[in-house]
Amino acid sequence: MTIHPNLPSVEEMHVNAAARHLTAARGHLQCAVLRFDDAGFEHDATARAYSFVAGIVANLNGRPWRQQPPVPQYFQDAAAEWRADRERRGRR
């Protein structure tokens, strides 16, 4: 009796390793975004990078990547006013 191991191909191993690295990167980027938020900073590039990597990971896992719906203008205006008020008060 001969037993043949069921080993994945080299390409599958590379793709699986890349998926694991992207999943870890997604977690680290999410942590960075939350820490920026906790410190009172807004770092759009980190948030966009997290969103992009999360979309790739979702695609690799067979889930569709959903774009966020557009934010209404009155929400954007209210957020800008809240940030300006917070700056005037000294970031309480």
C-alpha positions as CSV (number, residue, x, y, z in Angstrom):
1,M,0.0,0.0,0.0
2,T,1.4,3.3,-1.0
3,I,0.2,6.5,0.6
4,H,0.5,9.7,-1.4
5,P,0.3,12.9,0.6
6,N,-2.3,15.5,-0.5
7,L,0.0,18.5,-0.6
8,P,-1.1,21.8,-2.1
9,S,0.9,23.2,-5.0
10,V,3.5,25.8,-4.6
11,E,1.2,28.4,-6.1
12,E,-1.6,27.6,-3.6
13,M,0.8,27.8,-0.7
14,H,1.9,31.3,-1.9
15,V,-1.7,32.5,-2.3
16,N,-2.6,31.1,1.2
17,A,0.4,32.8,2.7
18,A,-0.5,36.1,1.0
19,A,-4.1,35.8,2.3
20,R,-2.8,35.2,5.9
21,H,-0.5,38.2,5.6
22,L,-3.3,40.4,4.3
23,T,-5.6,39.2,7.1
24,A,-3.0,40.2,9.7
25,A,-2.4,43.5,8.0
26,R,-6.2,44.2,8.1
27,G,-6.2,43.6,11.8
28,H,-3.2,45.8,12.4
29,L,-4.6,48.6,10.2
30,Q,-7.9,48.4,12.1
31,C,-6.0,48.7,15.4
32,A,-4.2,51.8,14.0
33,V,-7.4,53.5,12.9
34,L,-8.9,52.9,16.3
35,R,-5.9,54.2,18.1
36,F,-5.8,57.3,16.0
37,D,-9.5,57.8,16.8
38,D,-8.9,57.4,20.5
39,A,-6.1,60.0,20.4
40,G,-8.4,62.4,18.7
41,F,-6.7,62.3,15.3
42,E,-8.2,61.6,11.9
43,H,-5.8,59.9,9.5
44,D,-7.7,59.3,6.3
45,A,-4.8,57.4,4.5
46,T,-4.8,54.7,7.2
47,A,-8.6,54.4,7.1
48,R,-8.6,54.1,3.3
49,A,-5.8,51.5,3.5
50,Y,-7.8,49.5,6.0
51,S,-10.9,49.7,3.8
52,F,-8.9,48.6,0.7
53,V,-7.2,45.6,2.5
54,A,-10.5,44.6,4.1
55,G,-12.0,44.5,0.6
56,I,-9.2,42.3,-0.8
57,V,-9.6,39.9,2.2
58,A,-13.3,39.8,1.7
59,N,-12.8,39.0,-2.0
60,L,-10.3,36.2,-1.2
61,N,-12.8,34.7,1.2
62,G,-15.5,34.7,-1.5
63,R,-17.5,37.6,-0.1
64,P,-18.4,40.7,-2.2
65,W,-16.6,43.9,-1.4
66,R,-19.2,46.5,-0.7
67,Q,-18.5,50.2,-1.2
68,Q,-19.8,52.4,1.6
69,P,-22.8,54.4,0.7
70,P,-22.1,58.2,0.2
71,V,-22.4,60.3,3.3
72,P,-25.1,62.9,3.1
73,Q,-23.8,66.5,2.9
74,Y,-25.6,67.5,6.1
75,F,-23.6,64.8,8.0
76,Q,-20.4,66.1,6.6
77,D,-21.3,69.7,7.6
78,A,-22.3,68.6,11.1
79,A,-19.0,66.6,11.5
80,A,-17.0,69.6,10.4
81,E,-18.9,71.9,12.8
82,W,-18.4,69.4,15.6
83,R,-14.6,69.2,14.9
84,A,-14.3,73.0,14.8
85,D,-16.2,73.4,18.0
86,R,-14.0,70.8,19.6
87,E,-10.9,72.7,18.4
88,R,-12.2,75.9,19.9
89,R,-12.9,74.3,23.2
90,G,-9.4,72.8,23.4
91,R,-10.2,69.1,22.6
92,R,-12.0,68.1,25.7
